[in-house]
Amino acid sequence: MAKGTIKIDAKICKGCELCIIACPQDALALAQQFNDKGYRFVELINDVCTGCVNCALVCPEAAIEVFRQPKPAKKAVEAK
């Protein structure tokens, strides 16, 4: 399975929860803390992110940056 992670800019996140709904892995939740604007921001709660980018696509504030680990190189089949 693909492996990824996200970085959330908590300063601009307004906690709209659209990314939480869009995440097929249920890897996101609202934090208990508040940002400087008084919003509860979203945070990554478990390490099951696949880097699918759904969260970043629905974020109206563009507060999410997605990182995906490169796929391992396939072993070359040796000719006989």
N, C-alpha and C positions, 0 to 999 in steps of 0.2 A: 504494500500500500504506500502511496505517496506520503511524504512527511513534510510538514511546513510549520510555520509559526507566524504570528502577527505582532505588530507594534501599534499600539493605540495611543494617539495624542490625547491624553486625558484633559488637557487644557481646553480643547475645543469640542470634545464630546459632550453632547447634550442628553445622553441617556435615553434616546428615543426607542431603543430596543429592537429596531429593525434588523440589526445584525444578529441579534440573539435568535430571532425568529428564522433568519435565513441560514443559520449554521446547521448543516446536516449532522455534525458531530456533537452537538450540544456542548461546545467547548467554551462558550461565553456566558457571562452573567454580569449583573450590575454590581459594582463595588459597594461596600458599606460606607466608604469615604465620599466626600463631595469635592468637586474641583473648585477653583477660584470663583467661578460664576454661580456656584450653588447647585450644580447638577451632579447626580450620581453618574459616574462614568462607567463604561463597560471595561471588563478585564477578562483575560484568558484564564479560565479556572482549571483546566486540565490539559494534559499534553497529548491530545488526540487530533490536533489540527492537521489537515491534509493539504493546506494551501490552496483550497478550491476557489478562493477569491470571492465567494458569494457575499461575505460580510462587507468587503470593500466596495463592491458594486452597488449595494443598497444604502451605504452610508451617505446621508445628505450633507454632512460636514466634511467629507473626505478625511476623516480622522484615523483611518485604518490603512496601514501599509502591510502588505503580505509578502512573506519570504517563503520560498519553496526550495527544499534541498534538491540538488541535482540527482537524477536517477543514476543508480550504479551502472557502470558500463557493462554491456553484455559481453560475455566471454566469447572470443572468436572461436568458431568451430574449426578445428584443425583438419586440413585436407589429408586424406589417406592415399 
